[in-house]
Amino acid sequence: MLEPLRKLLLAGLGTVDLTEEKLKAVFDDLVARGEVGEKEARELISGWAKKAGEQKTKIQQQVEEAVHRTLERIGVPHRSDLERLEARIADLERRVPRAPDAG
């Protein structure tokens, strides 16, 4: 159930990276043709990369929140709940004497 969501996220994040590469190639071409200065191209790429990074982080957070809500809705316990239960079981095992082997 969660695998398609994970694949969608990875595809989206990969698209952001691929688009950045293509954008750099376009600006390199514009600089080579003299249509844009190298400094201006670097500033534009830097600004775009910053915005893309922010968007990537935002998307990751939204997906994590959606997964968390879904897991909560279907009743999957949190890691902290499992750790608490493991500690409780270990405590009970220490308190309860073990039965001698019947064998």
N, C-alpha and C positions, 0 to 999 in steps of 0.2 A: 504494500500500500504506500509506503513512504519512498520506495525506490524511484518511482516516476517523478516524484517531487524533487528528489535529490538530483536526478538526471537533468531535469528542467533548470534547476539552479546552476548546475555546472555548465550547461549549454549557454545560459545567459551570461555567466561570468566569462566564459571563453569568448563569447561574441564581443564583449567589452574589450578584452585584450586584443583580439583580432582587429577590431575597428581602430584601436590606437595604432597598431602597426600600419594599417592602410593609411591612416591620417598622416603619419610621419612620412610615408612614401610620397603622398600627394604634396606635402609641404616641401620635401626635398626636391621634388620636380619643379615646384614653383620657384624655389630659391635658385635652382640651376638655370631656369629660364629668365631669372632676373625680375620676376613679377612680384616677389615678396623678399624683403631683406631677411638675412639669416637670423638676426636678433628678433625681429617680429615673428618669424616662424617659430622660433624656440619659445617665445612668450605665449603664442597661441596654443602650441602643443602642450606646454606646461599647464596653462589654464584649463584646457580640455581634459588633460590627464587628471588634474586635481578634481574636477567635477565628476569625471568618470569614476574615480576612486571613491568619492563620497557616495555616489549612486550605488556602487558595488557594495559598499558597507551597509547602506540602507537596505538593499535587497537581501543581503545575508541576514540582517536582523529581522526583517519581515518574515523570511522563510523559517528562521529559528523559532520565532514566536508562533507561527502557524503550526509548525511541527509540535511544539510544546503544548499548544491548545488541543491539538488532535490527540496526542498521547494522553493528555489529562481526560479528555472526553471519553476515550475508550477504556480508561481505567488502568493504564500502565503506570506502575508506581515510579516515583522519582528515585534517583540514585540515593539521595539522602535517606529516604524511607527504607531502602534495602540495606544500607549501611547500618542504620539504627537497629533493624531486625537482626542483622548478623551479630552485632554487638550484644544484643539481648540473648540470642541463642548461645553465644559463647559464655556469657555470664551464667545462664541457667545450666549449661553443661558443667561449669566449674562447681556449682552448688549441689547438683544432684549426684549422689554417688553412683558409680557404674556398677552394674550387676556383674557378679563373677561369671566367667565363661562357663557355660553348661557342658562344654565339650570335653 
